[in-house]
């Protein structure tokens, strides 16, 4: 299994495609001016306390106040408030918690108005980005994630990821952390720490301690709402969480991003720095690596499977439904039950991929093809759990019901990735009527004639939709060969997956678009 990361910077937006064995499994989009990212830490001010909701609304600078529930305060809330107040009032002379006296934990069944009042300054962290008409969801249980560990202030516990199964390794990691972690800081040891040396863990811890020191320095002069610590950008966060020996390449089409990513990889994994590559072709990076084509085929309402079966995907605000259809997929030699199992297993693998790809959250209901054999239902359930092991979002899968329905709850931290794949015809503007195709080719040829005879351009490239490219290049006496013979020069036709059906553009020898 190999991984590649394709990073496309375009028009104020960064799109990040994660490929697993050349298949698109995750797609992230981030505005370059995005101010509210999961993990950002803010000094906010309490706007309202809602006793009925047992929650408060906090001004963190977003157009809608952020939502803070009592259960998201964290047991050490009073310690955090005392520390924050002492730093702002210059009573806390160091970021170290060595001599800080923690306050008693709050009652887990308490009331919000017992610990929070309107107008209070409060240190919070973005837990969910603004989604739809809602403001950010926040927590005051601050955590600072690194590559191998997560640092939690005011909590003296050390825990290990449940994915590390070897008991001896778990004890080794706990022993190392207890020797190096400072007082009044808790640590969660991540799965990536398995097998790592003490020096690796200590370097990661020191980096996180330096971030805590930055929070301390920012708090001394901060006035709410104010961001005191920003989470690393989406690309770096992905690399921090995923980068391993299975990563073979990271392609970036922007100079500044390339330098930032290279520096980050050199910091967290110097031995992997050679996999970061600057993409400098004029052709769109997503087209060259087949990402655009996969996006077009995977984000529609209907998703086709290799066997001929297909999925229908429907959405509401908090519910997503997958309907599995066998289509023309049926082996005459197999029974209905065997056919149903094969289609369901193929669909389960694609659905696990779709959940990651579209970043769906909330309740997901899958209507699999009915199976009456209990053993087959068990096989499907186990396989679906296996396919979803690579999903980093928290999720829970219920066994198939007697109606063949499987329910999944999946954590959603960011807005769902939803891409409109249906295109409005550039020629008819949605009316349903276009000029005859023979006139379209004639229009291209007229433009070409003007570029060659009037503008005197050489080494011309024509970029068109793949279907048009196939039409223009088919046969010995194709349109392309006719043009080359007629104009006595080399003309190249480039298929572009991202183009609409009747879109075309000409480029010169310097790959600059020729405007006619």
Buried (B, 14 or more C-beta within 10 A) or exposed (E): EEBBBBBBBEEEEBBBBBBBEEEBBBBBBBEEEBBBBBBBBBBBBBBEBEEEEBBBBBBBBBEEBBBBBBEBBBBBBBBBBBBBBBBBEEEBEEBBBEEBEBBEBBEEEEEBBEBBEEEBBBBBBBBBBBBEEEBBBBBBBBBBBBBBBBBBBBBBEBBBBEEBEEEEBBEBBBEBBEEEBBEBBBBBBBEBBBEBEBEBBBBBBEBBBEBBEBBBEBBEEBEBBBBBBBBBBBBBBBBBBBBEEEBEBBBBBBEEBBEBBBEBBEEBBEEBBEBBEBBEEEBBBBBBBBBBBBBBBBBBEEBBBEBBBBBBBEBEEEEBBBBBBBEEBBEEEEEEBBBBBBBBBBBBBBBBBBBBBBBBBBBBBBBBBBBEEEEBBEBBBEBBBEBBEBBEBEBEBEEBEEEBEBBBBBBBBBBBBEBEEEEEBEBEEEEEEBEEEEEBBEEBBEBBEBBBEEEEBEEBBBBBBBEBBEBBEEEEEBBBBEBBEEBEEEBEBBBBBBBEBBBBBBBBEEEEEBEE
